[in-house]
Amino acid sequence: MSTVQLFAVEIDGLRPLPIPPNATSFDQLYEGLELGVYSALRTFAHNKFLYLEHHIQRTRDSIALLGWKEELDETRLRQGLHETCTQYPLPEARVRFDFLAAPPKKLGTESRLLIGLMPFTPPSAALYETGVKVSFAPDLARHNPLAKTADFAQARQAYKTGGDIYEYLLLSESGEILEGTGTNFYGVLDGVFHTAGTGVLAGITRKIILDLAAELDLPVSLEPITVAQVPQLSEAALSGSSRALLPVVQIGDVVVGNGRPGPICQQILTAYNQFVAQEIKTAV
C-alpha cells in the first residue's frame, strides 16, 4: 500500500485518486488543480486528532471569507478522515483536507473535497534540545491572513527550507515579525511572551499555546516583535500542528538569548504535550 494517498470525499464514500509520479509533498499532490482553502494537521495514536473541530471551523470561515456559497459537509469529512487514517499503513500521517475552487474533473471526480495523506516524521528530539535557526522572507505576504488558502502554500515554495535554515519569517511593512511561512512565531522580551495578534493566520496550535500560557500565569502580549527588537530577545519559538512549540536560537545573523532553548518556552512545551495526551480524539 502506498504511503502517499489522495482521496475524493464523494456522497457515497471515498474515491481513491491518481498520485503524480514521485510526489513527496502536498503541493506536488495538488499540482494543476484549482486550489481553494485547506487545513493541514497530523495524526496522534494513528487515527486521532488534536482540535479537529477547530480545523474544520477555520476551513468554514475561510470559505466564507472568500465569498463562496458552498458549504463544507462536516459529517462526510469526518467519516473520510477516520477511514483514511485508520487504514493508513504507517504509525502516523500528515493529513491535509482541501475544499477546492472547482471540481478536479481531470482526476475523475466532481467532489471539491479532497483528503491527502503522507508519512509523518516529527521534528527530532535534538531540535527541541538545541533549537533551530530562521531567516526572513521580506517579499512574501498573505493577501488574506485570516483565510488559509492553498495558493499561499504554493507561493511559499520559493522559500524552501534546508541546510541551517529551518523556517522563514514574514514581516509587516513596518518591520514587525508576523509569522513563519507555515508556523506562528513567538518571542520573549523582558519576560513577556509575545506573538502578533493581527495580520497572521489564526493557527490552531497558536490558540492552544496562548491558552496554556495564560493558565501558567505567564505574561502574554499580542504586540508583535520587531526586527529591531530581535537582539533583545531572551527566547523565541515557532508553533505548528506538526511541531508543537519549537525553540528558535538564531534569527538571521542574531543569536537569541544565550543561544539555547529557554525556560519559558520549555514550560509551555511541557504543558502542551500534557494537553495533547488528554485532548486527542478520533474524527468520529
Secondary structure, DSSP 8 states (H G I E B T S, - for coil): --SSEEEEEETTEEEE----TT--SHHHHTTTS---EEEEEE-BTTTEESSHHHHHHHHHHHHHHTT------HHHHHHHHHHHHHH-SSS-EEEEEEE-SS--GGGT----EEEEEEE-----HHHHHH-EEEEE-TT---SSTTS-BHHHHHHGGGG--BTTEEEEEEE-TTSBEEEESSSEEEEEETTEEE--SSSS---HHHHHHHHHHHHTT--EE-S--BGGGGGG-SEEEEEETTTEEEEEEEETTEE-TTSS--HHHHHHHHHHHHHHHHH-EE--
